[in-house]
Structures are given as C-alpha cells and as structure tokens.
Amino acid sequence: MYVKVRVFPDSKKESADQISKDHLKISVREPAKQNLANMRVIELVATHYKVSVKSVRIVSGHRSPSKILSVPD
C-alpha cells in the first residue's frame, strides 16, 4: 500500500495524524538534515501501521516535505 505523507521537521512535539486511510501528517523533532527526519518518519509510520521498520521505504520525495511511502498490507 502507498501512503502519502506530509512531514513537518523541527517540530516541538512528535505526532502522526491520520487525515485519511492513505494520508498522514507527521511532525518530527529531528531537523531535515543528513536524512534524520526521514529515518524518524519511517519509524513513526512503521509504528502507526504496526509493521517492521525495514519493510517501510520512501518511494518518492526523499528531499521534499511531501513523500510517498510504501507500507506492506
């Protein structure tokens, strides 16, 4: 399944809000540097969908706040 994610780095609180079935709004405390925010986004998405971290991957948007992630069903 593909999930659309909008990321807000450098936030004061971490949260993962589900907007629709395949759309998330994620705030992370990590900065958008050296892949830190992307790694935390993957961890939060894996926790949200109760899958392993290694099974979640970024399909597009590696350097953009709007991303598409692949999550197993």
N, C-alpha and C positions, 0 to 999 in steps of 0.2 A: 504494500500500500504506500502511496506517496502522500506526504504531509507537507502542507505549506506552512512555513514558519516566518514570523516577523520577529527579529531579535533587537533588543534594546540593551546594548552593553553599558558598563559603568553605572548600573543602577544601584540604589541604596538597598533594595530588597530583591531577592530572587523569587520569581514566580513563573508559573506556566499556566496561562489561562486558555481554556479551550473555547474558541469562537464558534466553530462548527466541528463536524465529525473529522474533517481533514485539514483544519486550520487552527494553528496555535499562535499565541502571542507570548513570547518568552522574554523575561528580564533577567539579566545575569550581572553579577558584581564584577566579573573579570573585564579587563579592557579588550578592545578589538585589536590586539597586537599579538604577534607570534602565535596565532591560532588558539589562544587561551579561551576566548569567548566561544569559538566553535566547539572546542572539546567539552566545555561545560554545557553547551546547548545539547550536544549528543547525549551527555549523561542525564540531563533532565528529561529529554524525550524518551530515552530508554526507561527511566523510572516511571514516567507517566503512562506508557503503554505496557509496562511490566515485561520487557524483553531485555536481552543482554546488550551491553554497550557495544560489543563488537558487531552486532547484527544491524545496527543503525549506521547509515552512511549519508553523507551530503551528496546529492545528485547535482545540484546547481546552486550557485550563489555563495561560493567559498569566500568571496571578498565583498559580499553585499549583505545588508541587513535583512533582505528578503531571500529566503532559502527554500529549497525543496529537498526534503529528506526521504530516504527510503526506509520504511519500517516493515518488518515481516508481519503477516497477519496472525 
